Amino acid sequence: MTTNLTDVRKDELGVLRVAETQVMLDSVVAAYQQGHSAETIQQQYPSLSMADVYASIAYYLRHRNEVDLYLSHQSELWANERRDWNSRSGALVQRLRDIQSSKVTGNP
């Protein structure tokens, strides 16, 4: 009997997902690294079966170096997205703050 430990798939954007769900492997690994039990992880992500959770953890443990590189890359992508969003939305955010400030002080 063989066990399928490849219940992790890469979606069209290159994001690692668990089985046929939209749950990112990142989420399961983060919870595992924080010391959460498989049962707790399954409760956090009810679309995952217990088998999916265990398969995800097993996948991570068997491919730790590759997954850690992937997670590092994902972290860089998110940091870049945050920087881009902050640079694009700076004027809008300032305008909203000015509006909020004028409401608090009563100045139009």
Backbone hydrogen bonds in HBPLUS format (Angstrom, degrees):
<---DONOR---> <-ACCEPTOR-->    atom                        ^
c    i                          cat <-CA-CA->   ^        H-A-AA   ^      H-
h    n   atom  resd res      DA  || num        DHA   H-A  angle D-A-AA Bond
n    s   type  num  typ     dist DA aas  dist angle  dist       angle   num
A0019-ALA N   A0007-ASP O   2.53 MM  12  4.70 164.1  1.55 156.6 154.9     1
A0009-ARG N   A0017-ARG O   2.85 MM   8  5.29 161.1  1.89 152.5 158.1     2
A0017-ARG N   A0009-ARG O   2.68 MM   8  5.29 167.4  1.69 164.2 168.0     3
A0011-ASP N   A0015-VAL O   2.86 MM   4  5.38 164.4  1.89 146.1 149.3     4
A0014-GLY N   A0011-ASP O   2.93 MM   3  5.22 163.9  1.95 114.8 119.6     5
A0025-LEU N   A0016-LEU O   2.89 MM   9  5.55 165.2  1.91 134.5 137.8     6
A0018-VAL N   A0023-VAL O   2.88 MM   5  5.71 155.8  1.94 164.1 171.2     7
A0021-THR N   A0018-VAL O   2.97 MM   3  5.79 158.5  2.02 147.3 151.7     8
A0027-SER N   A0024-MET O   3.04 MM   3  5.48 131.0  2.28 107.7 118.1     9
A0029-VAL N   A0025-LEU O   2.91 MM   4  6.11 172.3  1.92 165.6 167.7    10
A0030-ALA N   A0026-ASP O   2.88 MM   4  5.99 159.6  1.92 146.8 153.0    11
A0031-ALA N   A0027-SER O   3.07 MM   4  6.23 162.5  2.10 145.3 149.8    12
A0032-TYR N   A0028-VAL O   2.91 MM   4  6.12 158.5  1.95 149.2 155.8    13
A0033-GLN N   A0029-VAL O   2.78 MM   4  5.99 161.5  1.81 155.0 159.8    14
A0034-GLN N   A0030-ALA O   2.98 MM   4  6.18 134.9  2.19 140.2 152.2    15
A0034-GLN N   A0031-ALA O   3.19 MM   3  5.06 128.8  2.47  91.3 104.9    16
A0036-HIS N   A0031-ALA O   3.03 MM   5  5.51 157.8  2.08 159.8 152.6    17
A0035-GLY N   A0032-TYR O   2.97 MM   3  5.20 157.6  2.02 107.9 114.0    18
A0041-ILE N   A0037-SER O   2.96 MM   4  6.28 161.0  2.00 153.5 158.8    19
A0042-GLN N   A0038-ALA O   2.91 MM   4  6.12 157.5  1.96 147.7 153.8    20
A0043-GLN N   A0039-GLU O   2.98 MM   4  6.26 147.7  2.09 142.3 151.1    21
A0044-GLN N   A0040-THR O   2.94 MM   4  6.25 145.5  2.06 145.4 155.1    22
A0044-GLN N   A0041-ILE O   3.11 MM   3  5.02 119.2  2.49  92.0 107.2    23
A0045-TYR N   A0041-ILE O   3.01 MM   4  6.25 138.8  2.18 144.3 155.6    24
A0048-LEU N   A0045-TYR O   2.88 MM   3  5.74 167.0  1.90 129.8 134.2    25
A0052-ASP N   A0049-SER O   3.05 MM   3  5.02 118.1  2.45  93.6 108.6    26
A0053-VAL N   A0049-SER O   3.06 MM   4  6.44 157.1  2.11 151.7 157.1    27
A0054-TYR N   A0050-MET O   2.93 MM   4  6.22 172.5  1.94 159.3 160.3    28
A0055-ALA N   A0051-ALA O   2.82 MM   4  5.91 156.9  1.88 145.5 152.9    29
A0056-SER N   A0052-ASP O   2.87 MM   4  6.01 150.4  1.96 144.5 152.4    30
A0057-ILE N   A0053-VAL O   2.98 MM   4  6.27 161.6  2.01 154.5 159.0    31
A0058-ALA N   A0054-TYR O   2.85 MM   4  6.02 161.1  1.89 149.2 155.2    32
A0059-TYR N   A0055-ALA O   2.80 MM   4  5.94 153.2  1.87 142.4 150.3    33
A0060-TYR N   A0056-SER O   2.92 MM   4  6.19 161.6  1.96 147.9 152.6    34
A0061-LEU N   A0057-ILE O   2.89 MM   4  6.17 164.1  1.92 152.9 157.0    35
A0062-ARG N   A0058-ALA O   2.88 MM   4  6.04 152.2  1.96 149.4 156.9    36
A0063-HIS N   A0059-TYR O   2.91 MM   4  5.95 135.1  2.12 145.6 157.4    37
A0067-VAL N   A0063-HIS O   2.86 MM   4  6.00 169.0  1.87 167.5 171.2    38
A0068-ASP N   A0064-ARG O   2.78 MM   4  5.86 161.1  1.81 153.9 159.5    39
A0069-LEU N   A0065-ASN O   3.00 MM   4  6.21 155.1  2.06 146.1 152.6    40
A0070-TYR N   A0066-GLU O   2.91 MM   4  6.15 157.0  1.96 146.3 153.2    41
A0071-LEU N   A0067-VAL O   2.76 MM   4  6.02 162.0  1.79 154.9 159.5    42
A0072-SER N   A0068-ASP O   2.93 MM   4  6.09 154.6  2.00 144.1 151.0    43
A0073-HIS N   A0069-LEU O   2.91 MM   4  6.14 157.8  1.96 147.8 154.0    44
A0074-GLN N   A0070-TYR O   2.81 MM   4  6.11 158.6  1.86 153.0 159.4    45
A0075-SER N   A0071-LEU O   2.89 MM   4  6.07 154.6  1.95 145.4 152.3    46
A0076-GLU N   A0072-SER O   3.03 MM   4  6.35 153.3  2.10 146.1 152.8    47
A0077-LEU N   A0073-HIS O   2.93 MM   4  6.26 158.1  1.98 150.8 157.1    48
A0078-TRP N   A0074-GLN O   2.92 MM   4  6.21 162.7  1.95 154.7 158.2    49
A0079-ALA N   A0075-SER O   2.96 MM   4  6.16 156.0  2.02 145.6 152.5    50
A0080-ASN N   A0076-GLU O   2.90 MM   4  6.14 158.8  1.95 152.0 157.5    51
A0081-GLU N   A0077-LEU O   2.89 MM   4  6.16 156.4  1.95 149.1 156.1    52
A0082-ARG N   A0078-TRP O   2.88 MM   4  6.12 159.1  1.92 149.9 155.2    53
A0083-ARG N   A0079-ALA O   2.98 MM   4  6.22 160.6  2.01 147.8 153.0    54
A0084-ASP N   A0080-ASN O   2.87 MM   4  6.09 165.5  1.89 153.1 157.2    55
A0085-TRP N   A0081-GLU O   2.82 MM   4  6.00 165.1  1.84 152.0 156.4    56
A0086-ASN N   A0082-ARG O   2.84 MM   4  6.00 164.2  1.87 150.5 155.3    57
A0087-SER N   A0083-ARG O   2.91 MM   4  6.12 156.4  1.97 150.1 156.5    58
A0088-ARG N   A0084-ASP O   2.92 MM   4  6.13 151.8  2.00 149.2 157.1    59
A0089-SER N   A0085-TRP O   2.80 MM   4  5.85 148.7  1.90 151.9 160.7    60
A0093-VAL N   A0089-SER O   2.82 MM   4  5.97 170.3  1.83 167.1 169.7    61
A0094-GLN N   A0090-GLY O   2.94 MM   4  6.11 159.3  1.98 147.8 153.8    62
A0095-ARG N   A0091-ALA O   2.94 MM   4  6.13 156.5  1.99 145.6 152.1    63
A0096-LEU N   A0092-LEU O   2.93 MM   4  6.23 161.2  1.97 154.2 158.8    64
A0097-ARG N   A0093-VAL O   2.90 MM   4  6.16 155.5  1.96 148.7 155.9    65
A0098-ASP N   A0094-GLN O   2.86 MM   4  6.11 153.2  1.93 148.5 156.1    66
A0099-ILE N   A0095-ARG O   2.93 MM   4  6.23 156.4  1.99 149.6 155.9    67
A0100-GLN N   A0096-LEU O   2.89 MM   4  6.13 164.4  1.92 150.4 154.7    68
A0101-SER N   A0097-ARG O   2.80 MM   4  5.95 158.2  1.85 147.6 154.1    69
A0102-SER N   A0098-ASP O   2.90 MM   4  6.10 154.6  1.97 146.4 153.1    70
A0103-LYS N   A0099-ILE O   3.07 MM   4  6.34 144.9  2.20 145.3 154.5    71
A0104-VAL N   A0100-GLN O   3.06 MM   4  6.34 150.1  2.15 146.5 154.5    72
A0105-THR N   A0101-SER O   2.94 MM   4  6.17 163.2  1.97 154.0 158.1    73
A0106-GLY N   A0102-SER O   2.81 MM   4  5.52 125.5  2.11 129.1 142.6    74
